[in-house]
Amino acid sequence: MDSGPVAARTDDNSTQERILRAAYDCFEQYGIGKTTIENIASRAKVSRPTVYKYYPSKDAILDEISVRETWRVNSEVRRRLVRSDDFADFLSDTLLLVIRLANENIYIRRMVESIEFQESVISPSSLMQQLQRTWWANMFEQARARGDIATDLEIDECIYWLARAQAMLMLQVASPQIDDAEKRRFIRRFIVQPLLAGSEIR
């Protein structure tokens, strides 16, 4: 029985997972900015060329980890959300829950606090931006069909803005000194309101 290709794929998956696990450990120990590919390779017990076989740069590793952790948070958000017919209320509640859960995730929080990471994910082609589109696009398309979204905005613009706003909210609004009611008011007034129908710039 020929199990070579299957064994090779399993080997590849195992090596890739070791590299990612090593990256998690190094980011926790050294911080994102100070971690090097050499650190990750050493922790994973592989060579630098082996790391580069799977990830062309540290940014690519960060993208992969950010996608995994964000997917985990978004899955939890979907599980907890209560559907509302009012788009503004639903979007405000969704953002508040995303911020709360993301802020509890040490990897997402560390990444958001890293200027290096923020610069790596603002590109429309980054994995993080693709994930944001997957998460928000359906909600915004339904809102557009109902006439809830300002007519001078494209859906991709709204999603890009929300991705940046989430990072800002984690840094500025996620303080335990600000209660949920005040956070929600801030989100509704300054993040959600400008996206709504009737807020068009004339």
N, C-alpha and C positions, 0 to 999 in steps of 0.2 A: 504494500500500500504506500502511495507517494504522498507524504504529509509535509514535504519540504516547504512549499509556498505558505501553507497555513502556519507552520512553525516559524517561518521568517516573519510573517505579519505579527504573530504573537510576540516575538522577540522585539520587533520594532515598537509595538505598543508598550511593552514593558520598559524599554529604554527611554522612550518619550515620557512615560509617567515618572520614572526615576529622576529625569532632568527637571520636570515640573515640581516634583516634591522637594528636590534639592533647592530649586529657586525659591519656593515658599520658605524653606528653612533659612536660606541666606538673607532674604529680604527681611525676615523677622530678626535675625541676628545683627546684620550690618546696616539695615536700612536700604531702601531702593536705590538711592543715589550712589552709595558706596559699594554696592554689590557689583562684582565683575563676572564676566563669563568664566574666568579662571576659578573664582570661588564656586560657581555653580557646577562646573565640570569636576572639580575636586570633591565636592560634597556628593555628587552623583556617582563618583568613582568611574568616570569616563574621560576621554580625551576632549580637548577643545574642539578638534574637527568633528567629533561625534555630536557635540552640542550644536555646532553650526550646520550639521546635516539636517537637523530638525528645525532649528530656529536661526535665521540669518543674523539676529541681533538680540540684545537684551530687550529692546522695545517689542520685538515679536513675542518674547516670552511673557512680557507684561500684558500684551494684548490677549494672549491665550488665557492667562490667569484672570484678567479682568472680565473676559467673556464668561468663564466658568462661574466666577463668584456673582456676577451680575445676573446670570441666568438663574442661579440658586435663589437670589433675593427676589427676582421677578416672579419665579414660581410660587414663592411664599406669599407675595403680594396678591397674586391671582387667587390663591386659596383663601385669603382673608377678606378680600374686598366684598362689599355689599353693593350690588348694582343700583344705580340711581338714574332716573330719566333726565335729571338736570345735568347737562354736560359740565357746567362750571363747578358745581358741587362735586361731581364724580371725579373730575380732574384734580381738584384741590385735595380731596380725600386720598386719591391715588398717590399724588406727589408727597403728601405728608407721610403716608405709610412707607413709600419707597425710601424717603430720607431717614425715617426712624430705623428701618431694618438695615439699610446700607450703613448707617452710622454704627450699628452694633457689630458689623462685620469688619474685623480688624484689617483684612487685606484690602477691602474697598476703601476703608477710611485712610489707610496708609498711602494707597495709590492716589486718592483724591488730593491728599496733602502734598504730594510730590509734583513740583513744577515740571519736572522731566516727564512724568507720566501724563499730565494734563496736555502738554505740548504734543505728545505722541498720539493722542486719541481725538484731536480736533479735526483731523483729516476726514473728509467724507468717505474715503476708501478704507478707513481703519475698521477692524473687527468690531470695536466698541460702537462705532456709529452704525454699522450694519445691524448690530443687535438692537440698538435703540429704535431703528426703523421697524424691525420685526415686532418689537414690543408695542410701539405707539401707532403705527400706520393704520391699522384697522379701526381703532378708536377714533382717529382723526378723520378718516374717510367717512365713517358713519355720521360724525358731527358735521362735516362739510355738507353731506347729503340733506341733513336736517336744517341747514342754514345757521348752525351755531358758531361757525368760524368766520372771522373777518375776511371779506372777499379779496382784500389786497395781499393776503398771505398765501404762500404755497405750503403744502403739508410738510415738505422736506425742511422748509425754514422753521416751522413750528417745532419739529422734532429736534433739529439742531439746537434751537434755543432752549428747549427743555433739558437736553443733555448737558448743556453748559450751566443752566440754572440749577440742576440737581447738585453739581459739584459746588457751586457757590453756596447753595442752601446748607449743604453738609458742613461747610466751613464757617458760615456766618449765623445760621438760624438754628442749628442743631444743639445749641447750648442748653444744658439742663435747667438753667435759670429762666428760660422762656417756656411757658407752658404750651400745651398743644393748641389751645384756643387762639393764642397769640400767633403761633407759628402758622396755623391755618389761615388766619386773617391776613398775614403777610403774604402767604402763597397766593391766596385768592386775589388780593388787591394788586400785587406787583408782578406776579408771574402769569396768572391765568387771565385776569381782566384784559390785558392788552391783546390777547389772542381772540377775543370774542367778537361776534358780529356786532356792529355798532361802534367799534373802536378804530375803524379805518382812518388812515391819515388822508385828509382831503388835499 
